[in-house]
Every structure is written in C-alpha cells, then in structure tokens.
Amino acid sequence: MKNMKYGFIAKNQKNRMELKGIIVISVFLAVAINILVYGFCELFKDYDKARWIYFGIGLLLLIIILIIYLMSQKANSKQSMDFSGMIIIKDNDEIVDIPAYRVSEDMNRNISSAFSEKKALEMQWKNSEKIDIFHDSAKKKLIIELIQYCILCKLSTCLTDYFNENKDDKHHLKEYAIQDISTVLLNNRFLKLFTEPMKDREAFMPSNSTMRTLRFDNDDDKEGKIVSATGKNGALYNLFELCLPEKTSITMPNENTICLDMQYIVMQFEIKFEGFNTFVCDDFHKYYLDIDSRSEINDYLFRISFVTKIKHPLFIGKKQSFYYEWIDLFMEEMDEYLSSDSFFKKIGWGGLQAQIRILKNKTQNREGNR
C-alpha cells in the first residue's frame, strides 16, 4: 500500500480534483450573484450599467479563484525530503556490513568489489587521512560517490519496475543508457567501473567463471540482456539504464548533487557527508554486530536531501502524472533503504534492547546471589 507521506504527485492530482469542485461551486455562486445583481439593477432600471456589472463581477470572481488556486499550487509545488543514515567504519578502514540495513549491505559489497578489481582505489582509501569534520579527504569523497552510486542503482531499479508494471502508455519514455548520461556522472568511480563493458575487464575474461543475470524485454527476445554479472574475486558488472520521460536532462550541478530535469518536474538529490559522528549504542555494536571493543569503530552520519519541484502544476493531468508517479514510490523506497531510524524500527531494536537489559539484570542478580 502506498504511504501517502510520500504521495507528492498523488497529492498534486488530488488538488486538481479539488479545483474541479471549486469551479463547479463557483459557477453556481456566480449565477446566484448575477441574479442578485440583476434584481438590484432592476430596482434602479439601469440596464446598460447592469450588463457591465454582470461582466465585472463575473470576471472579478474568476480572477480571485485563479489567484487563490495558483497561490495554493505554488505552496504545494515543492517537496523536500531528508533522510539520515549511518556508516560504521573500523579502525582498520573496513566498512562494517550491517545486516538488514540495505544501503550498508550494498555499500560493503560495492566497495569490496571495487577494491578487489582496482587496487589503486584501495590504496587511496587506506592512505587517506582519518575522517573528521575539519578536513576534506579521499575517504570522504569516496564515501559520497559510493552512496551516490547505491542511490542511482535503486533509482534505475525503481524506474524499470514501475514502467514494466504500468504498460498502458509508454510512448513518451526513453531509456537513458550510460552513454546518454552527462559525462560528469562518470566522475563517479563506482559508476564508471561497474558499467565498463565486461569484454574490457580482466575479471570477466572467458578464462574466469562468471555468474550472469539476464533480462528478457519481450516474448520475442530469445537471448536476453545481461543486467548484472559477478566475475573473478567478486568483480561486479551492472547494466545502468534510467527509463525516464523523453527530453529529460541528467546533470550534476555540483559533485554532491544529481539533477533530473524533466518536462514537468525537476528532482534532485544531494549527499552530505561532513565527517560528523552519530550516536549508536554499545549494545548494538556488541550484540547485533558482534563487535566487542568500542574503541575499534567509528559511527558516522550521512544525510541525503531530495528536492522535487513541479514546474507547471496546472498542466499535469492524469495522463502526464503517469510518467511521474514513480517519484512517490521512490521516496518511500529511499526511506526504507537509507534511513537508520527506519532500519532500527524494522528490526525492532527498541524491543530487543529492552530484552537485552532484562537479561543483563537477571544475570547480574544471579551473580550477586552466589
């Protein structure tokens, strides 16, 4: 079921339906006012002026309604969503894989794969200075690129799933492959590495065993398309495509921000990783992650800000909204994928922590009675 907390596009459609109701009411209201004005003018037998009064009041009423609607649409034409997540790094520079926290699992897999294939990248990571809030470092930049790549992969999957499930009208869609995307995006080293053709990578040479996942676009497609593959030492290949409305522009206003400029809507997301620590309780490290020594790890905060703007609220009808309703689904997906609060809620950490505390108290009581 769609969570209406993220129903930005659906809310816009609801506003359009409400406008229709306002227009109907306004018509009846205008008729009533005209009758009253006619009666008033009839008393004074001023028929010429009456016609101008009818016209003026009707026009004024329409202008007022239009102004009220445009003001309400302007207030509702922008949505900002912020998600806060955590990344845990050991003193040996290893990113901790947090089970069931999906972005953490993907980050761990992607960075391990990249390091296995690109040793120079691993050396940059290990030789970089420690993360703090005062200095930029190679580690900070790499983490931003890593999170950015994970989000782009989820965006690609969300778009493909949405438009495959809704096949009614796909005439105005375009599949943007890696060569169609701004070359600036290829500054992301994970995107560049994992989308590089397998024939150009040693890890996928015929002599190395490869596990491949195929996609069949239609019943006549007999060979299928390779969408992902795993090669030697865990090397990854991912087909990267974004199925978006035609005439979409994909750019990077800065190295931390990606912008999708579509015909009716602009969506962009910015990744912020400044090196701030976040609080994660010792029990989580010890009992969930099985890490005993608190001094071995550092808990860092990252934030993702999504901003969605509707360019022309009046012109997005039901037909046009079909091409943008995936945004609501994507925001809901991002909450579950990125948010550490959603992760703790999903695993029921509050209840688990209470049970841990009870067991600790029982153990201490038993030991005290001996």
C-alpha positions in Angstrom: 0.0 0.0 0.0 1.3 3.4 -0.9 2.4 5.5 2.0 0.7 8.9 1.5 3.5 10.5 3.5 5.4 10.4 0.2 2.4 10.9 -2.1 3.7 14.2 -3.6 2.5 13.5 -7.1 -0.7 11.9 -5.9 -1.4 15.0 -3.8 -1.0 17.2 -6.8 -3.7 15.1 -8.6 -5.9 15.4 -5.6 -5.5 19.2 -5.7 -6.6 19.2 -9.4 -9.8 17.2 -8.4 -10.5 19.7 -5.7 -10.1 22.5 -8.2 -12.9 21.0 -10.3 -15.1 21.0 -7.3 -14.2 24.7 -6.6 -15.1 25.6 -10.2 -18.5 23.9 -10.0 -19.3 25.7 -6.8 -18.0 29.0 -8.3 -20.4 28.6 -11.3 -23.4 28.3 -9.0 -22.1 31.1 -6.9 -21.7 33.3 -9.9 -25.2 32.6 -11.1 -26.6 33.4 -7.7 -24.7 36.7 -7.6 -25.8 37.6 -11.1 -29.4 37.1 -10.1 -29.0 39.3 -7.1 -27.3 42.0 -9.1 -30.0 41.8 -11.8 -32.6 42.2 -9.1 -30.7 45.2 -7.7 -30.3 46.8 -11.1 -33.9 46.2 -11.9 -34.8 48.3 -8.9 -33.0 51.2 -10.4 -33.9 50.4 -14.1 -30.3 50.9 -15.1 -30.0 48.1 -17.7 -26.9 49.3 -19.5 -24.8 49.6 -16.4 -26.3 46.2 -15.3 -24.6 44.4 -18.2 -21.3 45.8 -17.2 -21.8 45.0 -13.5 -22.6 41.3 -14.5 -19.4 41.1 -16.6 -17.3 42.9 -13.9 -18.4 40.7 -11.0 -18.1 37.5 -13.0 -14.6 38.4 -14.2 -13.5 39.5 -10.7 -14.8 36.2 -9.3 -12.8 34.2 -11.8 -9.6 36.2 -11.2 -10.0 35.7 -7.4 -10.5 32.0 -7.8 -7.5 31.7 -10.2 -5.2 33.7 -7.8 -6.2 31.6 -4.8 -5.6 28.4 -6.8 -2.2 29.5 -8.1 -1.1 30.5 -4.7 -2.1 27.2 -3.2 -0.4 25.3 -6.1 2.8 27.3 -5.6 2.9 26.4 -2.0 2.3 22.7 -2.8 4.6 22.5 -5.9 7.8 21.8 -4.0 8.6 18.8 -1.7 11.8 18.4 0.3 12.6 15.0 1.9 15.7 14.5 4.1 17.0 11.1 5.2 19.7 10.4 7.8 21.8 7.3 7.7 24.8 5.8 9.4 28.1 4.3 8.2 30.3 2.4 10.7 34.0 2.1 9.9 36.5 0.1 11.8 40.0 1.5 12.8 41.4 -0.8 10.0 39.3 1.2 7.5 36.9 -1.6 6.9 33.2 -0.6 6.4 31.0 -2.7 8.7 28.3 -4.7 7.0 25.1 -4.0 9.0 22.7 -6.9 8.4 19.2 -5.9 7.1 20.4 -2.3 6.6 20.2 -2.4 2.9 22.3 0.6 2.0 25.0 -0.6 4.3 25.0 -4.1 2.7 25.2 -2.6 -0.8 28.0 -0.2 0.2 30.0 -3.0 1.7 29.6 -5.2 -1.4 30.3 -2.5 -3.8 33.4 -1.1 -2.2 34.8 -4.6 -1.6 34.2 -5.4 -5.3 35.8 -2.2 -6.4 38.9 -2.7 -4.2 39.3 -6.3 -5.5 39.5 -5.0 -9.1 41.1 -1.6 -8.7 44.0 -1.9 -6.2 44.9 1.8 -6.8 41.5 2.7 -5.4 42.0 0.6 -2.3 45.4 2.3 -1.7 43.8 5.7 -2.0 41.3 4.7 0.7 43.9 3.2 3.0 46.5 6.0 2.6 43.9 8.8 3.1 43.8 10.6 6.4 41.2 9.8 9.0 37.7 11.2 8.6 36.9 14.3 10.6 34.8 17.5 10.3 37.7 19.8 9.6 39.4 18.4 6.5 38.3 17.0 3.2 39.8 13.7 2.4 39.9 10.9 -0.2 37.8 8.8 2.2 35.0 11.4 2.4 34.9 11.8 -1.4 34.8 8.1 -2.0 32.0 7.5 0.6 29.9 10.2 -1.2 30.5 8.5 -4.5 29.7 5.2 -3.0 26.3 6.4 -1.6 25.6 8.2 -4.8 26.1 5.0 -6.8 23.9 3.0 -4.5 21.1 5.5 -4.9 21.4 5.6 -8.7 21.2 1.8 -8.8 18.0 1.9 -6.7 16.6 4.7 -9.0 17.3 2.5 -12.0 15.5 -0.5 -10.5 12.5 1.6 -9.3 12.0 3.1 -12.8 12.3 -0.2 -14.5 9.9 -2.0 -12.1 7.3 0.9 -12.3 7.2 1.2 -16.0 7.2 -2.6 -16.5 4.2 -2.9 -14.2 2.4 0.0 -15.9 2.5 -0.7 -19.6 -0.6 1.3 -20.6 1.2 4.2 -22.2 5.0 4.2 -22.7 5.1 6.3 -25.9 6.9 9.2 -24.3 9.6 7.3 -22.5 13.3 6.9 -23.3 15.9 4.5 -21.9 18.9 6.6 -21.0 22.0 4.3 -21.2 25.3 5.2 -19.7 26.4 6.9 -23.0 23.4 9.1 -22.9 24.1 10.5 -19.4 26.3 13.5 -18.8 30.0 12.6 -18.8 30.2 14.4 -15.4 28.4 11.5 -13.8 31.2 9.2 -14.9 33.4 11.1 -12.4 31.8 8.7 -10.0 34.4 5.9 -9.9 32.0 3.2 -8.9 29.5 4.0 -11.7 32.4 4.1 -14.2 33.9 0.9 -13.1 30.8 -1.3 -12.7 29.3 -0.2 -16.1 32.5 -0.7 -18.1 31.9 -3.4 -20.7 32.9 -6.9 -19.5 35.0 -7.5 -22.6 37.3 -4.7 -21.5 37.8 -6.1 -18.0 40.2 -8.9 -17.0 37.9 -10.2 -14.2 35.4 -11.2 -16.9 37.7 -12.8 -19.4 36.5 -16.2 -20.7 39.0 -18.0 -18.6 37.3 -16.7 -15.4 34.0 -18.1 -14.3 31.1 -15.6 -14.4 27.6 -15.6 -12.9 25.2 -13.6 -15.0 21.6 -12.3 -14.6 19.6 -11.9 -17.8 16.6 -9.8 -18.6 14.1 -10.6 -21.4 12.3 -7.4 -22.6 9.6 -9.3 -24.5 8.5 -12.7 -25.7 10.5 -12.5 -28.9 13.7 -11.8 -27.0 15.5 -15.2 -27.0 19.0 -14.2 -26.0 18.1 -11.6 -23.3 20.2 -8.7 -22.0 22.9 -9.1 -19.3 21.8 -6.8 -16.5 24.4 -7.9 -13.9 27.3 -10.2 -13.6 29.9 -11.3 -11.0 33.4 -12.1 -12.1 36.7 -13.0 -10.6 37.2 -12.1 -6.9 33.8 -10.6 -6.7 34.1 -8.1 -9.5 30.7 -6.6 -10.5 29.1 -5.6 -13.7 25.8 -3.7 -13.7 23.8 -2.6 -16.7 22.9 1.0 -15.9 19.7 2.4 -17.5 17.3 5.1 -16.5 13.8 4.8 -18.0 12.6 8.4 -17.9 10.2 10.7 -19.8 11.8 11.8 -23.1 13.7 15.1 -23.2 14.9 14.5 -19.6 18.3 16.2 -18.8 20.5 14.4 -16.3 23.2 16.7 -14.8 25.4 17.3 -11.8 25.1 20.9 -10.5 28.0 20.1 -8.2 29.9 16.9 -7.3 27.5 16.0 -4.4 24.2 16.7 -6.3 22.4 14.9 -9.2 19.5 16.6 -11.0 16.8 15.1 -13.2 15.3 17.9 -15.2 12.1 16.5 -16.8 9.4 18.2 -18.8 7.1 19.0 -15.9 9.1 18.1 -12.8 12.7 18.6 -11.5 14.1 16.2 -9.0 17.5 16.4 -7.4 19.3 14.8 -4.5 22.3 15.9 -2.6 24.6 13.8 -0.4 26.1 15.3 2.7 28.9 13.5 4.5 30.9 16.0 6.6 32.5 13.6 9.0 30.1 14.1 11.9 29.7 11.3 14.3 26.3 9.8 15.2 25.3 8.0 18.4 24.9 4.2 18.2 24.6 2.5 21.5 27.2 0.0 22.7 24.6 -2.8 22.9 24.0 -2.6 19.1 27.8 -2.9 18.4 28.2 -5.8 20.8 25.0 -7.9 20.4 23.9 -7.1 16.8 27.2 -6.5 15.1 29.2 -8.8 17.4 31.9 -6.2 17.9 33.2 -6.2 21.4 35.7 -3.4 21.6 34.0 0.0 21.3 37.3 1.7 20.5 37.7 -0.3 17.3 34.9 1.5 15.4 33.6 5.0 14.5 30.0 5.7 13.8 29.4 8.4 11.1 26.3 10.3 10.0 25.4 10.9 6.3 22.4 12.8 5.1 20.5 12.8 1.8 18.3 15.7 0.7 15.7 15.1 -2.1 14.0 18.2 -3.6 11.2 17.8 -6.1 9.6 20.7 -7.9 6.6 20.8 -10.2 7.2 23.3 -13.0 3.7 23.6 -14.3 1.1 22.3 -11.7 -1.8 23.3 -13.9 -0.7 21.2 -16.9 -0.1 17.9 -15.1 -3.2 15.9 -15.8 -3.8 12.2 -15.2 -2.1 11.2 -18.4 1.0 13.2 -17.6 1.1 12.2 -14.0 1.6 8.5 -15.1 5.2 9.4 -16.1 6.0 10.9 -12.6 4.1 8.8 -10.0 7.2 6.7 -9.6 8.6 9.6 -7.5 6.2 8.8 -4.7 7.3 5.1 -4.8 10.9 6.1 -4.9 10.7 8.3 -1.9 9.1 5.5 0.1 11.8 3.2 -1.1 14.5 5.6 0.0 13.1 5.9 3.5 13.4 2.1 4.0 16.7 2.0 2.2 18.6 4.9 3.6 17.1 5.9 7.0 18.8 4.5 10.1 15.7 5.3 12.1 13.6 3.2 9.7 16.2 0.4 9.9 16.1 0.3 13.8 12.3 0.3 13.6 12.3 -2.5 11.1 14.4 -4.8 13.2 12.5 -3.8 16.4 15.6 -2.6 18.1 13.7 -0.8 20.9 12.2 -4.1 22.0 15.4 -6.0 21.5 17.3 -3.5 23.6 14.7 -3.9 26.4 15.1 -7.7 26.3 18.9 -7.3 26.5 18.6 -5.0 29.5 16.3 -7.5 31.2 18.7 -10.4 30.6 21.6 -8.3 31.8 19.8 -7.5 35.1 18.9 -11.2 35.6 22.5 -12.2 35.0 23.7 -9.6 37.5 21.2 -10.7 40.1 22.2 -14.4 39.7 25.8 -13.5 40.1 25.0 -11.3 43.1 23.2 -14.2 44.8 26.1 -16.6 44.5 
